[in-house]
């Protein structure tokens, strides 16, 4: 592949495979982090709206009564 020396070829192939593995692992970790943060953000938004709608009837009662 690179040279006639088999050790050099083995080293180059190994480095190539390792670099591909590192790149793929890095991308997967980035995507997992984005998915986790997106889910966490959606959960926070859900609970924020839930809190608003839980207090909504109490707010209407306050407006009607006074």
mmJSON file of the N, C-alpha and C atoms, coordinates in Angstrom:
{"data_MODEL":{"atom_site":{
"group_PDB":["ATOM","ATOM","ATOM","ATOM","ATOM","ATOM","ATOM","ATOM","ATOM","ATOM","ATOM","ATOM","ATOM","ATOM","ATOM","ATOM","ATOM","ATOM","ATOM","ATOM","ATOM","ATOM","ATOM","ATOM","ATOM","ATOM","ATOM","ATOM","ATOM","ATOM","ATOM","ATOM","ATOM","ATOM","ATOM","ATOM","ATOM","ATOM","ATOM","ATOM","ATOM","ATOM","ATOM","ATOM","ATOM","ATOM","ATOM","ATOM","ATOM","ATOM","ATOM","ATOM","ATOM","ATOM","ATOM","ATOM","ATOM","ATOM","ATOM","ATOM","ATOM","ATOM","ATOM","ATOM","ATOM","ATOM","ATOM","ATOM","ATOM","ATOM","ATOM","ATOM","ATOM","ATOM","ATOM","ATOM","ATOM","ATOM","ATOM","ATOM","ATOM","ATOM","ATOM","ATOM","ATOM","ATOM","ATOM","ATOM","ATOM","ATOM","ATOM","ATOM","ATOM","ATOM","ATOM","ATOM","ATOM","ATOM","ATOM","ATOM","ATOM","ATOM","ATOM","ATOM","ATOM","ATOM","ATOM","ATOM","ATOM","ATOM","ATOM","ATOM","ATOM","ATOM","ATOM","ATOM","ATOM","ATOM","ATOM","ATOM","ATOM","ATOM","ATOM","ATOM","ATOM","ATOM","ATOM","ATOM","ATOM","ATOM","ATOM","ATOM","ATOM","ATOM","ATOM","ATOM","ATOM","ATOM","ATOM","ATOM","ATOM","ATOM","ATOM","ATOM","ATOM","ATOM","ATOM","ATOM","ATOM","ATOM","ATOM","ATOM","ATOM","ATOM","ATOM","ATOM","ATOM","ATOM","ATOM","ATOM","ATOM","ATOM","ATOM","ATOM","ATOM","ATOM","ATOM","ATOM","ATOM","ATOM","ATOM","ATOM","ATOM","ATOM","ATOM","ATOM","ATOM","ATOM","ATOM","ATOM","ATOM","ATOM","ATOM","ATOM","ATOM","ATOM","ATOM","ATOM","ATOM","ATOM","ATOM","ATOM","ATOM","ATOM","ATOM","ATOM","ATOM","ATOM"],
"id":[1,2,3,4,5,6,7,8,9,10,11,12,13,14,15,16,17,18,19,20,21,22,23,24,25,26,27,28,29,30,31,32,33,34,35,36,37,38,39,40,41,42,43,44,45,46,47,48,49,50,51,52,53,54,55,56,57,58,59,60,61,62,63,64,65,66,67,68,69,70,71,72,73,74,75,76,77,78,79,80,81,82,83,84,85,86,87,88,89,90,91,92,93,94,95,96,97,98,99,100,101,102,103,104,105,106,107,108,109,110,111,112,113,114,115,116,117,118,119,120,121,122,123,124,125,126,127,128,129,130,131,132,133,134,135,136,137,138,139,140,141,142,143,144,145,146,147,148,149,150,151,152,153,154,155,156,157,158,159,160,161,162,163,164,165,166,167,168,169,170,171,172,173,174,175,176,177,178,179,180,181,182,183,184,185,186,187,188,189,190,191,192,193,194,195,196,197,198],
"type_symbol":["N","C","C","N","C","C","N","C","C","N","C","C","N","C","C","N","C","C","N","C","C","N","C","C","N","C","C","N","C","C","N","C","C","N","C","C","N","C","C","N","C","C","N","C","C","N","C","C","N","C","C","N","C","C","N","C","C","N","C","C","N","C","C","N","C","C","N","C","C","N","C","C","N","C","C","N","C","C","N","C","C","N","C","C","N","C","C","N","C","C","N","C","C","N","C","C","N","C","C","N","C","C","N","C","C","N","C","C","N","C","C","N","C","C","N","C","C","N","C","C","N","C","C","N","C","C","N","C","C","N","C","C","N","C","C","N","C","C","N","C","C","N","C","C","N","C","C","N","C","C","N","C","C","N","C","C","N","C","C","N","C","C","N","C","C","N","C","C","N","C","C","N","C","C","N","C","C","N","C","C","N","C","C","N","C","C","N","C","C","N","C","C","N","C","C","N","C","C"],
"label_atom_id":["N","CA","C","N","CA","C","N","CA","C","N","CA","C","N","CA","C","N","CA","C","N","CA","C","N","CA","C","N","CA","C","N","CA","C","N","CA","C","N","CA","C","N","CA","C","N","CA","C","N","CA","C","N","CA","C","N","CA","C","N","CA","C","N","CA","C","N","CA","C","N","CA","C","N","CA","C","N","CA","C","N","CA","C","N","CA","C","N","CA","C","N","CA","C","N","CA","C","N","CA","C","N","CA","C","N","CA","C","N","CA","C","N","CA","C","N","CA","C","N","CA","C","N","CA","C","N","CA","C","N","CA","C","N","CA","C","N","CA","C","N","CA","C","N","CA","C","N","CA","C","N","CA","C","N","CA","C","N","CA","C","N","CA","C","N","CA","C","N","CA","C","N","CA","C","N","CA","C","N","CA","C","N","CA","C","N","CA","C","N","CA","C","N","CA","C","N","CA","C","N","CA","C","N","CA","C","N","CA","C","N","CA","C","N","CA","C","N","CA","C","N","CA","C","N","CA","C","N","CA","C"],
"label_alt_id":[null,null,null,null,null,null,null,null,null,null,null,null,null,null,null,null,null,null,null,null,null,null,null,null,null,null,null,null,null,null,null,null,null,null,null,null,null,null,null,null,null,null,null,null,null,null,null,null,null,null,null,null,null,null,null,null,null,null,null,null,null,null,null,null,null,null,null,null,null,null,null,null,null,null,null,null,null,null,null,null,null,null,null,null,null,null,null,null,null,null,null,null,null,null,null,null,null,null,null,null,null,null,null,null,null,null,null,null,null,null,null,null,null,null,null,null,null,null,null,null,null,null,null,null,null,null,null,null,null,null,null,null,null,null,null,null,null,null,null,null,null,null,null,null,null,null,null,null,null,null,null,null,null,null,null,null,null,null,null,null,null,null,null,null,null,null,null,null,null,null,null,null,null,null,null,null,null,null,null,null,null,null,null,null,null,null,null,null,null,null,null,null,null,null,null,null,null,null],
"label_comp_id":["UNK","UNK","UNK","UNK","UNK","UNK","UNK","UNK","UNK","UNK","UNK","UNK","UNK","UNK","UNK","UNK","UNK","UNK","UNK","UNK","UNK","UNK","UNK","UNK","UNK","UNK","UNK","UNK","UNK","UNK","UNK","UNK","UNK","UNK","UNK","UNK","UNK","UNK","UNK","UNK","UNK","UNK","UNK","UNK","UNK","UNK","UNK","UNK","UNK","UNK","UNK","UNK","UNK","UNK","UNK","UNK","UNK","UNK","UNK","UNK","UNK","UNK","UNK","UNK","UNK","UNK","UNK","UNK","UNK","UNK","UNK","UNK","UNK","UNK","UNK","UNK","UNK","UNK","UNK","UNK","UNK","UNK","UNK","UNK","UNK","UNK","UNK","UNK","UNK","UNK","UNK","UNK","UNK","UNK","UNK","UNK","UNK","UNK","UNK","UNK","UNK","UNK","UNK","UNK","UNK","UNK","UNK","UNK","UNK","UNK","UNK","UNK","UNK","UNK","UNK","UNK","UNK","UNK","UNK","UNK","UNK","UNK","UNK","UNK","UNK","UNK","UNK","UNK","UNK","UNK","UNK","UNK","UNK","UNK","UNK","UNK","UNK","UNK","UNK","UNK","UNK","UNK","UNK","UNK","UNK","UNK","UNK","UNK","UNK","UNK","UNK","UNK","UNK","UNK","UNK","UNK","UNK","UNK","UNK","UNK","UNK","UNK","UNK","UNK","UNK","UNK","UNK","UNK","UNK","UNK","UNK","UNK","UNK","UNK","UNK","UNK","UNK","UNK","UNK","UNK","UNK","UNK","UNK","UNK","UNK","UNK","UNK","UNK","UNK","UNK","UNK","UNK","UNK","UNK","UNK","UNK","UNK","UNK"],
"label_asym_id":["A","A","A","A","A","A","A","A","A","A","A","A","A","A","A","A","A","A","A","A","A","A","A","A","A","A","A","A","A","A","A","A","A","A","A","A","A","A","A","A","A","A","A","A","A","A","A","A","A","A","A","A","A","A","A","A","A","A","A","A","A","A","A","A","A","A","A","A","A","A","A","A","A","A","A","A","A","A","A","A","A","A","A","A","A","A","A","A","A","A","A","A","A","A","A","A","A","A","A","A","A","A","A","A","A","A","A","A","A","A","A","A","A","A","A","A","A","A","A","A","A","A","A","A","A","A","A","A","A","A","A","A","A","A","A","A","A","A","A","A","A","A","A","A","A","A","A","A","A","A","A","A","A","A","A","A","A","A","A","A","A","A","A","A","A","A","A","A","A","A","A","A","A","A","A","A","A","A","A","A","A","A","A","A","A","A","A","A","A","A","A","A","A","A","A","A","A","A"],
"label_entity_id":["1","1","1","1","1","1","1","1","1","1","1","1","1","1","1","1","1","1","1","1","1","1","1","1","1","1","1","1","1","1","1","1","1","1","1","1","1","1","1","1","1","1","1","1","1","1","1","1","1","1","1","1","1","1","1","1","1","1","1","1","1","1","1","1","1","1","1","1","1","1","1","1","1","1","1","1","1","1","1","1","1","1","1","1","1","1","1","1","1","1","1","1","1","1","1","1","1","1","1","1","1","1","1","1","1","1","1","1","1","1","1","1","1","1","1","1","1","1","1","1","1","1","1","1","1","1","1","1","1","1","1","1","1","1","1","1","1","1","1","1","1","1","1","1","1","1","1","1","1","1","1","1","1","1","1","1","1","1","1","1","1","1","1","1","1","1","1","1","1","1","1","1","1","1","1","1","1","1","1","1","1","1","1","1","1","1","1","1","1","1","1","1","1","1","1","1","1","1"],
"label_seq_id":[1,1,1,2,2,2,3,3,3,4,4,4,5,5,5,6,6,6,7,7,7,8,8,8,9,9,9,10,10,10,11,11,11,12,12,12,13,13,13,14,14,14,15,15,15,16,16,16,17,17,17,18,18,18,19,19,19,20,20,20,21,21,21,22,22,22,23,23,23,24,24,24,25,25,25,26,26,26,27,27,27,28,28,28,29,29,29,30,30,30,31,31,31,32,32,32,33,33,33,34,34,34,35,35,35,36,36,36,37,37,37,38,38,38,39,39,39,40,40,40,41,41,41,42,42,42,43,43,43,44,44,44,45,45,45,46,46,46,47,47,47,48,48,48,49,49,49,50,50,50,51,51,51,52,52,52,53,53,53,54,54,54,55,55,55,56,56,56,57,57,57,58,58,58,59,59,59,60,60,60,61,61,61,62,62,62,63,63,63,64,64,64,65,65,65,66,66,66],
"pdbx_PDB_ins_code":[null,null,null,null,null,null,null,null,null,null,null,null,null,null,null,null,null,null,null,null,null,null,null,null,null,null,null,null,null,null,null,null,null,null,null,null,null,null,null,null,null,null,null,null,null,null,null,null,null,null,null,null,null,null,null,null,null,null,null,null,null,null,null,null,null,null,null,null,null,null,null,null,null,null,null,null,null,null,null,null,null,null,null,null,null,null,null,null,null,null,null,null,null,null,null,null,null,null,null,null,null,null,null,null,null,null,null,null,null,null,null,null,null,null,null,null,null,null,null,null,null,null,null,null,null,null,null,null,null,null,null,null,null,null,null,null,null,null,null,null,null,null,null,null,null,null,null,null,null,null,null,null,null,null,null,null,null,null,null,null,null,null,null,null,null,null,null,null,null,null,null,null,null,null,null,null,null,null,null,null,null,null,null,null,null,null,null,null,null,null,null,null,null,null,null,null,null,null],
"Cartn_x":[0.829,0.0,0.872,1.636,2.44,3.882,4.407,5.799,5.924,7.072,7.27,7.421,7.778,7.928,6.54,6.322,4.999,4.657,5.66,5.386,4.891,5.457,5.018,3.583,3.277,1.909,0.944,1.339,0.504,0.269,1.289,1.168,0.239,0.393,-0.448,-1.896,-2.155,-3.53,-4.126,-3.327,-3.805,-4.153,-3.292,-3.568,-4.826,-5.01,-6.205,-7.462,-7.436,-8.595,-8.861,-7.808,-7.97,-8.548,-8.078,-8.595,-10.069,-10.463,-11.887,-12.71,-12.225,-12.935,-13.087,-12.039,-12.089,-13.076,-13.068,-13.989,-15.438,-15.733,-17.103,-17.537,-16.672,-17.011,-17.27,-16.476,-16.66,-18.008,-18.346,-19.628,-20.808,-20.704,-21.787,-21.969,-20.879,-20.975,-21.604,-21.249,-21.864,-23.367,-23.773,-25.199,-25.95,-25.346,-25.988,-26.157,-25.156,-25.243,-26.349,-26.418,-27.463,-28.845,-28.988,-30.281,-30.668,-29.703,-29.99,-30.392,-29.646,-29.955,-31.287,-31.582,-32.871,-34.019,-33.842,-34.88,-35.05,-33.936,-33.992,-34.689,-34.41,-35.048,-36.551,-36.933,-38.352,-39.049,-38.392,-38.976,-39.155,-38.151,-38.257,-39.412,-39.551,-40.642,-41.993,-42.077,-43.333,-43.728,-42.783,-43.097,-43.391,-42.764,-43.045,-44.494,-44.92,-46.294,-47.286,-46.89,-47.758,-48.002,-46.961,-47.1,-48.019,-47.897,-48.754,-50.208,-50.467,-51.854,-52.437,-51.587,-52.104,-52.597,-51.939,-52.339,-53.34,-53.651,-54.568,-55.965,-56.593,-57.932,-57.932,-56.866,-56.779,-56.711,-56.002,-55.923,-57.256,-58.005,-59.347,-60.266,-60.174,-61.009,-60.681,-59.398,-59.023,-59.561,-59.542,-60.025,-61.541,-62.248,-63.721,-64.16,-63.434,-63.85,-63.386,-62.515,-62.165,-61.187],
"Cartn_y":[-1.186,0.0,1.248,1.486,2.692,2.393,1.316,0.963,-0.556,-1.013,-2.46,-3.051,-2.24,-2.704,-2.986,-4.192,-4.565,-3.852,-3.533,-2.817,-1.405,-0.757,0.591,0.557,-0.415,-0.554,-0.831,-1.688,-2.005,-0.775,0.018,1.231,2.233,2.415,3.372,2.922,1.648,1.133,1.267,0.991,1.105,2.555,3.476,4.893,5.361,4.865,5.216,4.702,3.453,2.874,3.582,3.892,4.592,5.978,6.687,8.033,7.986,7.0,6.857,6.56,5.66,5.303,6.523,7.3,8.485,9.507,9.706,10.662,10.237,8.961,8.465,8.545,8.159,8.23,9.675,10.603,12.011,12.515,12.177,12.619,12.013,10.75,10.109,10.784,11.103,11.79,13.171,13.879,15.189,15.053,14.082,13.888,13.448,12.592,12.18,13.364,14.222,15.398,16.336,16.55,17.408,16.828,15.517,14.874,15.01,14.815,14.939,16.362,17.327,18.719,19.135,18.646,18.946,18.366,17.147,16.516,17.267,17.664,18.398,19.741,20.406,21.688,21.51,20.451,20.184,19.878,19.13,18.837,20.105,20.985,22.24,23.087,23.147,23.921,23.32,21.99,21.32,21.666,21.563,21.861,23.342,24.194,25.63,25.9,25.324,25.518,24.825,23.692,23.0,23.861,24.518,25.391,26.571,27.108,28.231,27.793,26.622,26.188,25.664,25.239,24.847,26.069,27.19,28.399,29.237,28.836,29.615,29.719,28.627,28.765,29.649,29.579,30.442,31.909,32.181,33.548,34.049,33.166,33.561,33.835,33.018,33.233,34.561,34.931,36.225,37.381,37.243,38.316,38.461,37.339,37.389,37.952,37.607,38.036,39.434,39.95,41.236,42.05],
"Cartn_z":[0.0,0.0,0.0,1.055,1.134,0.744,1.262,0.988,0.961,0.647,0.597,1.997,2.945,4.316,4.909,5.396,5.892,7.189,8.016,9.257,8.982,8.001,7.642,7.14,6.333,5.826,6.976,7.88,9.037,9.9,10.102,10.911,10.239,8.939,8.217,8.238,8.016,8.052,9.454,10.46,11.837,12.167,11.792,12.042,11.307,10.099,9.332,10.044,10.478,11.168,12.494,13.218,14.49,14.271,13.252,12.99,12.61,11.816,11.454,12.71,13.543,14.773,15.682,15.849,16.704,16.149,14.86,14.244,14.455,14.216,14.37,15.835,16.758,18.186,18.614,18.118,18.452,17.954,16.721,16.147,16.907,17.272,18.018,19.369,20.033,21.323,21.167,20.108,19.865,19.654,18.846,18.569,19.818,20.621,21.873,22.816,22.884,23.739,23.254,21.949,21.404,21.663,21.523,21.768,23.238,24.137,25.565,25.919,25.423,25.733,25.114,23.927,23.307,24.102,24.594,25.408,26.711,27.321,28.579,28.383,27.279,26.995,26.789,26.08,25.867,27.188,28.065,29.374,30.19,30.166,30.909,30.377,29.055,28.457,28.842,28.844,29.204,30.635,31.563,32.958,33.18,32.406,32.51,32.096,30.963,30.513,31.445,31.995,32.937,34.171,34.655,35.819,35.488,34.288,33.884,33.84,33.23,33.092,34.401,35.34,36.649,37.413,37.256,37.976,37.185,35.961,35.115,35.726,36.19,36.787,38.041,38.816,40.005,39.587,38.522,38.017,37.52,36.818,36.364,37.547,38.591,39.769,40.419,40.484,41.06,40.236,38.91,38.034,38.2,38.221,38.345,39.696,40.734,42.083,42.438,41.676,42.164,41.528],
"occupancy":[1.0,1.0,1.0,1.0,1.0,1.0,1.0,1.0,1.0,1.0,1.0,1.0,1.0,1.0,1.0,1.0,1.0,1.0,1.0,1.0,1.0,1.0,1.0,1.0,1.0,1.0,1.0,1.0,1.0,1.0,1.0,1.0,1.0,1.0,1.0,1.0,1.0,1.0,1.0,1.0,1.0,1.0,1.0,1.0,1.0,1.0,1.0,1.0,1.0,1.0,1.0,1.0,1.0,1.0,1.0,1.0,1.0,1.0,1.0,1.0,1.0,1.0,1.0,1.0,1.0,1.0,1.0,1.0,1.0,1.0,1.0,1.0,1.0,1.0,1.0,1.0,1.0,1.0,1.0,1.0,1.0,1.0,1.0,1.0,1.0,1.0,1.0,1.0,1.0,1.0,1.0,1.0,1.0,1.0,1.0,1.0,1.0,1.0,1.0,1.0,1.0,1.0,1.0,1.0,1.0,1.0,1.0,1.0,1.0,1.0,1.0,1.0,1.0,1.0,1.0,1.0,1.0,1.0,1.0,1.0,1.0,1.0,1.0,1.0,1.0,1.0,1.0,1.0,1.0,1.0,1.0,1.0,1.0,1.0,1.0,1.0,1.0,1.0,1.0,1.0,1.0,1.0,1.0,1.0,1.0,1.0,1.0,1.0,1.0,1.0,1.0,1.0,1.0,1.0,1.0,1.0,1.0,1.0,1.0,1.0,1.0,1.0,1.0,1.0,1.0,1.0,1.0,1.0,1.0,1.0,1.0,1.0,1.0,1.0,1.0,1.0,1.0,1.0,1.0,1.0,1.0,1.0,1.0,1.0,1.0,1.0,1.0,1.0,1.0,1.0,1.0,1.0,1.0,1.0,1.0,1.0,1.0,1.0],
"B_iso_or_equiv":[0.0,0.0,0.0,0.0,0.0,0.0,0.0,0.0,0.0,0.0,0.0,0.0,0.0,0.0,0.0,0.0,0.0,0.0,0.0,0.0,0.0,0.0,0.0,0.0,0.0,0.0,0.0,0.0,0.0,0.0,0.0,0.0,0.0,0.0,0.0,0.0,0.0,0.0,0.0,0.0,0.0,0.0,0.0,0.0,0.0,0.0,0.0,0.0,0.0,0.0,0.0,0.0,0.0,0.0,0.0,0.0,0.0,0.0,0.0,0.0,0.0,0.0,0.0,0.0,0.0,0.0,0.0,0.0,0.0,0.0,0.0,0.0,0.0,0.0,0.0,0.0,0.0,0.0,0.0,0.0,0.0,0.0,0.0,0.0,0.0,0.0,0.0,0.0,0.0,0.0,0.0,0.0,0.0,0.0,0.0,0.0,0.0,0.0,0.0,0.0,0.0,0.0,0.0,0.0,0.0,0.0,0.0,0.0,0.0,0.0,0.0,0.0,0.0,0.0,0.0,0.0,0.0,0.0,0.0,0.0,0.0,0.0,0.0,0.0,0.0,0.0,0.0,0.0,0.0,0.0,0.0,0.0,0.0,0.0,0.0,0.0,0.0,0.0,0.0,0.0,0.0,0.0,0.0,0.0,0.0,0.0,0.0,0.0,0.0,0.0,0.0,0.0,0.0,0.0,0.0,0.0,0.0,0.0,0.0,0.0,0.0,0.0,0.0,0.0,0.0,0.0,0.0,0.0,0.0,0.0,0.0,0.0,0.0,0.0,0.0,0.0,0.0,0.0,0.0,0.0,0.0,0.0,0.0,0.0,0.0,0.0,0.0,0.0,0.0,0.0,0.0,0.0,0.0,0.0,0.0,0.0,0.0,0.0],
"pdbx_formal_charge":[null,null,null,null,null,null,null,null,null,null,null,null,null,null,null,null,null,null,null,null,null,null,null,null,null,null,null,null,null,null,null,null,null,null,null,null,null,null,null,null,null,null,null,null,null,null,null,null,null,null,null,null,null,null,null,null,null,null,null,null,null,null,null,null,null,null,null,null,null,null,null,null,null,null,null,null,null,null,null,null,null,null,null,null,null,null,null,null,null,null,null,null,null,null,null,null,null,null,null,null,null,null,null,null,null,null,null,null,null,null,null,null,null,null,null,null,null,null,null,null,null,null,null,null,null,null,null,null,null,null,null,null,null,null,null,null,null,null,null,null,null,null,null,null,null,null,null,null,null,null,null,null,null,null,null,null,null,null,null,null,null,null,null,null,null,null,null,null,null,null,null,null,null,null,null,null,null,null,null,null,null,null,null,null,null,null,null,null,null,null,null,null,null,null,null,null,null,null],
"auth_seq_id":[1,1,1,2,2,2,3,3,3,4,4,4,5,5,5,6,6,6,7,7,7,8,8,8,9,9,9,10,10,10,11,11,11,12,12,12,13,13,13,14,14,14,15,15,15,16,16,16,17,17,17,18,18,18,19,19,19,20,20,20,21,21,21,22,22,22,23,23,23,24,24,24,25,25,25,26,26,26,27,27,27,28,28,28,29,29,29,30,30,30,31,31,31,32,32,32,33,33,33,34,34,34,35,35,35,36,36,36,37,37,37,38,38,38,39,39,39,40,40,40,41,41,41,42,42,42,43,43,43,44,44,44,45,45,45,46,46,46,47,47,47,48,48,48,49,49,49,50,50,50,51,51,51,52,52,52,53,53,53,54,54,54,55,55,55,56,56,56,57,57,57,58,58,58,59,59,59,60,60,60,61,61,61,62,62,62,63,63,63,64,64,64,65,65,65,66,66,66],
"auth_comp_id":["UNK","UNK","UNK","UNK","UNK","UNK","UNK","UNK","UNK","UNK","UNK","UNK","UNK","UNK","UNK","UNK","UNK","UNK","UNK","UNK","UNK","UNK","UNK","UNK","UNK","UNK","UNK","UNK","UNK","UNK","UNK","UNK","UNK","UNK","UNK","UNK","UNK","UNK","UNK","UNK","UNK","UNK","UNK","UNK","UNK","UNK","UNK","UNK","UNK","UNK","UNK","UNK","UNK","UNK","UNK","UNK","UNK","UNK","UNK","UNK","UNK","UNK","UNK","UNK","UNK","UNK","UNK","UNK","UNK","UNK","UNK","UNK","UNK","UNK","UNK","UNK","UNK","UNK","UNK","UNK","UNK","UNK","UNK","UNK","UNK","UNK","UNK","UNK","UNK","UNK","UNK","UNK","UNK","UNK","UNK","UNK","UNK","UNK","UNK","UNK","UNK","UNK","UNK","UNK","UNK","UNK","UNK","UNK","UNK","UNK","UNK","UNK","UNK","UNK","UNK","UNK","UNK","UNK","UNK","UNK","UNK","UNK","UNK","UNK","UNK","UNK","UNK","UNK","UNK","UNK","UNK","UNK","UNK","UNK","UNK","UNK","UNK","UNK","UNK","UNK","UNK","UNK","UNK","UNK","UNK","UNK","UNK","UNK","UNK","UNK","UNK","UNK","UNK","UNK","UNK","UNK","UNK","UNK","UNK","UNK","UNK","UNK","UNK","UNK","UNK","UNK","UNK","UNK","UNK","UNK","UNK","UNK","UNK","UNK","UNK","UNK","UNK","UNK","UNK","UNK","UNK","UNK","UNK","UNK","UNK","UNK","UNK","UNK","UNK","UNK","UNK","UNK","UNK","UNK","UNK","UNK","UNK","UNK"],
"auth_asym_id":["A","A","A","A","A","A","A","A","A","A","A","A","A","A","A","A","A","A","A","A","A","A","A","A","A","A","A","A","A","A","A","A","A","A","A","A","A","A","A","A","A","A","A","A","A","A","A","A","A","A","A","A","A","A","A","A","A","A","A","A","A","A","A","A","A","A","A","A","A","A","A","A","A","A","A","A","A","A","A","A","A","A","A","A","A","A","A","A","A","A","A","A","A","A","A","A","A","A","A","A","A","A","A","A","A","A","A","A","A","A","A","A","A","A","A","A","A","A","A","A","A","A","A","A","A","A","A","A","A","A","A","A","A","A","A","A","A","A","A","A","A","A","A","A","A","A","A","A","A","A","A","A","A","A","A","A","A","A","A","A","A","A","A","A","A","A","A","A","A","A","A","A","A","A","A","A","A","A","A","A","A","A","A","A","A","A","A","A","A","A","A","A","A","A","A","A","A","A"],
"auth_atom_id":["N","CA","C","N","CA","C","N","CA","C","N","CA","C","N","CA","C","N","CA","C","N","CA","C","N","CA","C","N","CA","C","N","CA","C","N","CA","C","N","CA","C","N","CA","C","N","CA","C","N","CA","C","N","CA","C","N","CA","C","N","CA","C","N","CA","C","N","CA","C","N","CA","C","N","CA","C","N","CA","C","N","CA","C","N","CA","C","N","CA","C","N","CA","C","N","CA","C","N","CA","C","N","CA","C","N","CA","C","N","CA","C","N","CA","C","N","CA","C","N","CA","C","N","CA","C","N","CA","C","N","CA","C","N","CA","C","N","CA","C","N","CA","C","N","CA","C","N","CA","C","N","CA","C","N","CA","C","N","CA","C","N","CA","C","N","CA","C","N","CA","C","N","CA","C","N","CA","C","N","CA","C","N","CA","C","N","CA","C","N","CA","C","N","CA","C","N","CA","C","N","CA","C","N","CA","C","N","CA","C","N","CA","C","N","CA","C","N","CA","C","N","CA","C","N","CA","C","N","CA","C"],
"pdbx_PDB_model_num":[1,1,1,1,1,1,1,1,1,1,1,1,1,1,1,1,1,1,1,1,1,1,1,1,1,1,1,1,1,1,1,1,1,1,1,1,1,1,1,1,1,1,1,1,1,1,1,1,1,1,1,1,1,1,1,1,1,1,1,1,1,1,1,1,1,1,1,1,1,1,1,1,1,1,1,1,1,1,1,1,1,1,1,1,1,1,1,1,1,1,1,1,1,1,1,1,1,1,1,1,1,1,1,1,1,1,1,1,1,1,1,1,1,1,1,1,1,1,1,1,1,1,1,1,1,1,1,1,1,1,1,1,1,1,1,1,1,1,1,1,1,1,1,1,1,1,1,1,1,1,1,1,1,1,1,1,1,1,1,1,1,1,1,1,1,1,1,1,1,1,1,1,1,1,1,1,1,1,1,1,1,1,1,1,1,1,1,1,1,1,1,1,1,1,1,1,1,1]
}}}
